Every structure is written in structure tokens, then in C-alpha cells.
């Protein structure tokens, strides 16, 4: 049985970053996450959110955007997680990247990590889990997989997994160059968020308005 961590009891300092591993595609470095609380070790970090309002859901690309403006404790904890990971990466540059000197700053890593929460919105990408996520409906029935788009204004709770953090590699650059290169998108806009949370969704719980 998989254990989920309610956001209210989540201790971000119990989340540990494993060494980065080159994925079979040879294009991504992935560092799996673990949750260690005393004698309990969870290889899957699955967080159960508080009730959140759906802002937008695009089933074509699996993107789900949720409003966290009324859940200040949850939003602050996710933002603190962002800073905590930046600190871990900075303090362990030799372990994770082989840098003999701590040449990159915490602020650098903070800017490099794509935020989970931005402008009071939590953005989740379902990926392949859109076909396996368990949908718990208001009437008590359960469906497997996303059958249709979630409606704007719908109140839900989500159990989402942070599988790890990843870096998209450039085969012509070493890891330091990959991290410090400043790319632009097709419109010329600078995008330096090169470290991303690998995510999946375990369950979605539909909530009746009177239950919120």
C-alpha cells in the first residue's frame, strides 16, 4: 500500500535528493526523491493537497492549473520546498555535479528550478499518469484515467507525486555549461528554468461545494 503525505504534516526537511542518474534516452539527468521520517523511508514522495479550485485543465497536454490563493499554508510550504531544494543543490555541488568548488550560488539554483507555484497558481503536469490516475467522484464512484477535462471552478484535492528533479542535457555541453548557458525561446524570451520537478498524479478527489 502506497503512503501519501498530507500537505499539513509534510516536513520538507525530510525530503532527500538522490544522486542524478542518466536516463535511457541519454537526454535527461534525473535525481529521484525520498522521504525519510525517523524509521520510515518512502521511495515515492506523494503529497495530498488541500481543497483547490481548478483554474484550467488541458487534457491534450496533461496540464492542470489550480488556485492556491486561499490556501496560504500550502502555498508557502511549496515555495519553501523550492528554496530548500535550491539550498541542497548549492551545498552539495560536488556530490551532484562534480564541481570541486562551490561556484554556483543558492540564488542561482533558486532561479534555475522551475517553480511549482507561480502567481498563486499550482501547475501540475500529468504525463502518462493521465491514463492511470484514480478519479474519486462526489457520488463515491471511482474512474481510472481522465475521461474529460476538469471544469473551471471545480474544487478538488490531488495526490501528486514528485518523482524527482531533472535536467535536460545538451550533448555538446558539459554539465556546468548546461546549467549556466542562458537560452532563449523562439520569441527571444530568456528561460533559465532548467531544473524541473518530474511529476505524476495518483488520485483526484472531487469535492462538493458544501464540503469545502
N, C-alpha and C positions, 0 to 999 in steps of 0.2 A: 504494500500500500504506500503510495507516494504522500509525503507530508508537505503541506503548504504552510507558509508563514504569514499569518495575518499582519497587515501593514502596521497595526497598532503595536505589535510586540516585536516587530523586526528590529534587530540591533545591527546596524550597518557594519559595525566593527567586527562582527562575526563572519563577514564575507571575505573570502580569501581568493586571490588571483593565482591560478596555477601557471606554470611556465608556458610560453607561447609555443604552439605546435604548428608546423607547416601542414596545411590541409592537402588532400589528394590532388586537388586542382592545381596546386603549386602557385596559386594566386593570392591566397589568404593565410595570414597567421592568426590562429585562434588560441586564446587563453581561457580555458574552462574556469568556471567559478565553483566554489564550495562554500557551504555554510557550516561552521563548526561552533557548537554551543556546549561547553563542558565535554561530556562524553558522547554527545550526539553529532554525527557527521552526515550532512546531507549533500550528496553529489549533484542534486538538482535544486537550484535556488528558485522556488516558485512562490511568488508574492500574491496574496489575496488583497485586492484593493477595497477601499470603502465604496459606498454607492457613488457613481459618477454619471454625469449626463453625456449622452452621445452628441457630439458636435457634427461629426461627419464620418461616414464609413464607405470606403470604396472597395467592394469585394473583388474587383478586377485586379487590383494590385495588392490587396490584403491590408490596406492601411486603415487604422481605426484611431480617430482623434476624440479625446474625452476632455471634458471641462473639469478642472481641479480647483476652480476659484473658490468654491465653497468648502474645500477640504484642505485647509491650511496646513494641518499637521502632516498629512500625507505628502502634500506638495513640498513642504520644507524638508521632509525626510528624503525624498527622491533627489532634491537638489543637493542635499548634504552628501548623499551617496556619490553624486558626480564629483564633488570636491574631494571626497575620501579616496576615490579611485585615482584621481589626479595625483594625490599625495603619495599613494602606494607606488604608482609607476615612477614618480620622480625619485623616491627614496631607494628604489630597487632597480635603477637603470642598468647596473652591471649584471644583475641576475636575469632581467628580462631581455635586454638588448645587447649586452656585452660591452657597454660603454665603461671604460676604465675610470673615467672621471665624470662626476655628476654635472654634465654640461647643459642639460635642459632643466628648466625651472618648473615649479608647480603650476604657475600661471600658464606656461606654455602647454602643459598637458591638459589643463582645465579647458583651454581653447580648442585643443585637438579632439576632445571627446564630444561626440555628437550628443546633445542633451536629450534626456528622456522627456523633460518638461521644459517648455518654452512658451512665453506669453500665456501662462496659466493653462496650458494645454498639455496633456499627456498623449504622445503619439506612439502607437504600437504597430508593429508590422507582423502579420500572422505568418506569412510564408506558407510552407506546406501544411502548417497546423490548421489552416482554414478548413481542411478536409477532415480533420480528426477532433477538433475542439468540441467539447460537450456543451450543448445549449440547454440550460435549465429554464424552462418557460414558467410563466406565472401560474399556470394550471397544474404544475407538478410534472408535466411530461418532459422527456429529455430527447433531444435530437443530436445526431452526430454530424458535424460539419455545418458550415454556413450555407443555408439554403437561399437566403435573400439578404439584402442589405439591411443593417440595423437602422432604425428610423431616428432622425434627428429629434432630440428631446427625450428619447427613451432613457430610463435610469437603469443602470446595470452595475454589477460587480464583476470584475475579471480576475481570474487566476492566471497570471502571466509568468513565464519562466525567463530568467536572464541566464542564457546558456553559457555566455562568456563574452569577452570583448575581442574584437577582431580588427586587423589592419590589412587593408588592400595593398598588395605589393606591386611595385613597379620593377619588372625583371631587369631593367637597365640601371637600377639604382641600388645602393646598399641600404640597410635599414635606417641609418642616420639621414641619408639623403631623402629617403622615402618620407620620413617624418617631417623634415624641415623644408622640403620643397613646397612652394606656395602655388597650388594650381588654381586655375580659373575655369568656370564652366563655359558653355558655348556663348553665353551673353557677356562674358568678360568679368563676371562677378567672382570675387575671391571666395574659395571654400576650403577652409583648413581643417574641417572636422573629419579627420582620417581614422579615428578610433571610434568604433561603433559597438553598441550592445547587440549581440545576437539574441533574438527573441523568439518566443513561440507562445501560443495561448493554449492553456489546458481546458479552461471552462469559462463560460459566460452565464451569469445568473441575471435573468430578467426580474426586475423589481416593480411591484405595483406602486403607483404614486402614493397611496395611503400608507405604505410601509416605510417610506423614506423619512 
